[in-house]
Amino acid sequence: MSANPPLLSVEGLSKSYGGVHAVRGVSFSLATGEILALIGPNGAGKSTCFNMLNGQTAPDAGKVHVLGRDTTGLKPREVWRLGVGRTFQITATFPTMTVRENVQVALSSHGHKLFNLTASMPRYAREEADHLLDLVGMGGFSMRPCGELAYGDLKRLELAIALANQPRLLLMDEPTAGMAPRERIELMRLTAQIANEKSIGVLFTEHDMDVVFEHADRILVLNRGNLIAEGSPQEVRSNAQVRAIYLGEGLVYDARHREGAAL
């Protein structure tokens, strides 16, 4: 058994809002190079869990470790500095800047550079920015203003920006939201390829089950804040509780479960 710590380790993570348990005692780990999907119906607690991992939300209880370091309570920028990249459900780029300049901004932050963006940006880390754009298939768009890009291309650009800090761990919250079916598969196929080549661990949330079952090495299933299943795609696909939830029969399952417990 390897003595190396997991890339990401989550222990007993919990968060409540006004008496509503968004996440309850969730624990899991992620290895280097592994692609782990976090799925569940709307309101299951996926985004809350994600926000606790990168410091946007402070947990009520539990611990988060990245590369063996306790990151619980650190601010998002501090977590980012440790090599944790993040993409969001809604893309956030500078629409009046070019595609290359958006990546250069991320590279300048990673390099602790502070300067006049308008005057200095065209010269800063140009080759590195172009390399990242080539990596995500956006090399031919480097001089295009972001405001002119199609949504699928914005998602590719966001991936390039997330790779600017040379992450060991990549958190992707609904990476294919709003994309056409073919674009979804292509983006996750590209992500899997990059993760394999660079030994990056990936944790992503997703509603498209075709994307999940094609690309995830393992799957975590949340429901009402609880981690109800974990395993390979085959194991999760055959899990009776998961099938009930995704067939819209979660309330029926819960009622039977309580009835059985009472008996």
C-alpha positions in Angstrom: 0.0 0.0 0.0 1.3 3.4 -1.0 2.5 5.7 1.9 1.6 8.8 -0.1 -1.4 10.7 1.3 -4.4 11.1 -1.0 -4.5 14.3 -3.1 -7.8 15.3 -1.4 -9.1 14.0 1.9 -12.5 15.0 3.3 -13.6 13.9 6.7 -17.1 14.5 8.3 -17.8 17.6 6.3 -21.1 19.3 7.4 -22.9 22.6 6.8 -26.4 23.8 7.8 -28.4 26.9 6.9 -31.1 27.9 9.4 -31.7 24.3 10.5 -31.6 22.9 7.0 -28.7 20.4 6.6 -27.1 21.1 3.3 -24.2 18.6 3.8 -24.1 16.0 6.6 -20.9 14.2 7.6 -19.6 13.7 4.1 -16.2 11.8 3.9 -14.3 10.7 0.8 -10.8 10.9 -0.8 -9.4 11.5 -4.2 -6.1 10.1 -5.6 -3.7 11.8 -7.9 -4.8 11.3 -11.5 -8.3 10.1 -10.5 -11.5 11.6 -12.0 -14.2 11.6 -9.4 -17.8 12.6 -10.1 -20.1 14.1 -7.4 -23.7 13.7 -8.5 -27.2 14.0 -7.0 -30.6 15.6 -7.6 -31.1 19.4 -7.3 -30.6 20.5 -3.7 -28.5 17.5 -2.8 -25.7 19.7 -1.5 -23.2 19.4 -4.3 -22.4 23.1 -4.7 -22.2 23.6 -0.9 -19.8 20.7 -0.7 -17.7 22.2 -3.5 -17.7 25.6 -1.9 -16.3 24.2 1.4 -13.5 22.4 -0.5 -12.0 25.6 -1.9 -12.7 27.9 1.0 -15.7 29.8 -0.3 -17.9 28.5 2.5 -16.7 27.6 6.0 -17.9 24.2 7.3 -19.7 23.8 10.5 -17.8 20.6 11.2 -15.3 18.4 9.4 -11.8 18.7 7.9 -10.4 19.1 4.4 -6.9 18.1 3.5 -5.1 18.9 0.2 -1.8 17.0 -0.3 -1.8 16.2 3.4 -2.2 19.8 4.5 -5.2 20.9 6.5 -6.9 23.6 4.4 -10.1 23.9 6.5 -10.9 27.5 6.9 -8.4 28.8 4.4 -9.6 31.5 2.0 -10.1 30.6 -1.7 -7.0 32.4 -2.8 -4.9 30.5 -0.2 -6.3 27.2 -1.4 -5.7 28.2 -5.0 -2.0 29.0 -4.2 -1.6 25.3 -3.0 -2.4 24.1 -6.5 -6.2 23.8 -6.6 -7.9 25.0 -9.8 -11.7 25.8 -10.0 -14.2 26.2 -12.7 -17.8 27.4 -12.1 -21.3 26.7 -13.4 -21.3 30.2 -15.0 -18.2 31.3 -16.8 -16.5 34.4 -15.5 -14.1 36.1 -18.0 -13.3 39.6 -19.1 -15.5 40.1 -22.2 -13.6 43.1 -23.6 -10.2 41.5 -23.3 -8.8 39.0 -25.8 -8.8 35.2 -25.1 -5.0 35.3 -24.7 -5.2 38.3 -22.3 -7.7 36.4 -20.1 -5.2 33.6 -19.7 -2.4 36.1 -19.1 -4.3 37.7 -16.2 -4.5 34.2 -14.5 -0.8 33.6 -15.2 0.2 37.0 -13.8 -1.7 36.2 -10.6 0.0 32.9 -10.3 3.4 34.6 -10.9 2.6 37.3 -8.2 2.9 40.0 -10.8 1.2 43.4 -10.3 1.4 45.8 -13.2 -0.7 48.0 -15.5 -2.8 45.4 -17.4 -3.3 47.5 -20.5 0.4 48.5 -20.9 2.1 45.3 -19.8 -0.3 42.4 -20.5 0.4 41.9 -24.2 4.0 41.0 -23.4 3.6 38.9 -20.2 3.9 35.1 -20.5 2.6 35.2 -24.0 4.1 31.8 -25.0 2.8 30.1 -21.8 -0.7 31.5 -22.5 -0.6 30.3 -26.1 0.5 26.9 -24.9 -2.5 26.6 -22.5 -4.8 27.8 -25.3 -3.4 25.2 -27.7 -3.8 22.6 -24.9 -7.6 23.2 -24.8 -8.0 23.6 -28.6 -8.4 27.4 -28.5 -5.1 28.4 -30.1 -6.8 29.9 -33.1 -8.9 32.2 -31.0 -6.1 34.0 -29.0 -6.8 37.5 -30.4 -10.6 37.2 -30.3 -12.4 39.3 -27.6 -14.1 37.0 -25.1 -17.4 38.7 -25.7 -17.5 37.2 -29.2 -17.0 33.5 -28.2 -19.7 30.9 -28.3 -20.6 29.3 -24.9 -18.7 26.1 -25.6 -15.5 28.0 -26.4 -15.9 30.0 -23.2 -15.9 26.8 -21.3 -12.7 25.7 -23.0 -11.2 29.1 -22.1 -12.2 28.7 -18.5 -10.4 25.3 -18.4 -7.2 27.0 -19.7 -7.6 29.7 -17.0 -8.0 27.0 -14.4 -4.8 25.4 -15.5 -2.8 28.6 -15.3 -1.7 27.9 -11.7 -0.5 24.4 -12.6 -3.0 22.7 -10.4 -2.6 19.3 -8.8 -6.4 19.2 -8.1 -9.1 20.6 -10.4 -12.6 21.3 -9.0 -15.2 21.6 -11.8 -18.7 22.6 -10.8 -21.2 21.7 -13.6 -18.4 22.1 -16.3 -20.8 21.3 -19.2 -23.8 23.3 -18.0 -25.5 25.1 -20.9 -23.5 23.2 -23.6 -24.8 21.1 -26.4 -24.6 17.3 -25.9 -21.7 16.8 -28.3 -19.8 19.7 -26.7 -20.3 18.2 -23.2 -18.6 14.9 -24.2 -15.8 16.7 -26.0 -15.0 19.0 -23.1 -14.9 16.1 -20.6 -12.9 14.0 -22.9 -10.4 16.8 -23.2 -10.3 17.3 -19.4 -9.7 13.5 -18.9 -6.9 13.6 -21.4 -5.2 16.6 -19.7 -5.7 15.1 -16.2 -4.0 11.9 -17.4 -1.1 13.6 -19.1 -0.4 16.0 -16.1 -1.4 13.7 -13.2 -4.1 16.0 -12.1 -6.9 14.8 -9.8 -10.4 16.0 -10.9 -13.5 16.3 -8.9 -16.6 17.4 -10.9 -20.3 17.8 -10.5 -22.6 17.0 -13.4 -26.2 16.4 -14.3 -25.5 14.7 -17.6 -25.3 11.0 -16.7 -23.7 10.1 -20.1 -20.8 12.4 -19.2 -20.5 11.0 -15.7 -20.6 7.3 -16.6 -18.2 7.7 -19.6 -15.5 9.7 -17.8 -15.6 9.1 -14.1 -13.3 6.6 -12.4 -15.5 6.7 -9.3 -18.8 8.3 -8.5 -20.1 9.8 -5.2 -23.9 10.2 -4.8 -25.4 12.9 -2.5 -29.0 13.1 -1.5 -30.4 15.6 0.9 -26.8 16.3 2.2 -26.0 12.7 2.8 -23.4 10.6 0.9 -25.6 7.6 0.0 -23.4 5.7 -2.5 -19.8 5.6 -3.6 -18.1 3.3 -6.1 -17.3 2.5 -9.7 -19.8 3.6 -12.4 -21.0 0.0 -12.6 -21.5 -0.2 -8.8 -23.4 3.1 -8.7 -25.5 2.3 -11.7 -26.7 -0.9 -10.1 -27.3 0.7 -6.6 -31.0 0.3 -5.8 -31.2 3.6 -3.7 -29.5 5.6 -6.5 -31.8 4.1 -9.1 -34.8 5.0 -6.9 -33.7 8.6 -6.6 -33.0 9.1 -10.2 -36.3 7.5 -11.2 -38.1 10.1 -9.1 -38.9 7.5 -6.4 -36.8 8.9 -3.6 -39.8 9.7 -1.3 -41.1 6.1 -1.8 -37.7 4.7 -0.9 -37.4 6.9 2.2 -40.9 5.9 3.3 -40.1 2.2 2.9 -36.8 2.6 4.7 -38.4 4.3 7.7 -41.2 1.7 7.8 -38.6 -1.1 7.7 -36.6 0.6 10.5 -39.7 0.9 12.6 -40.4 -2.8 12.2 
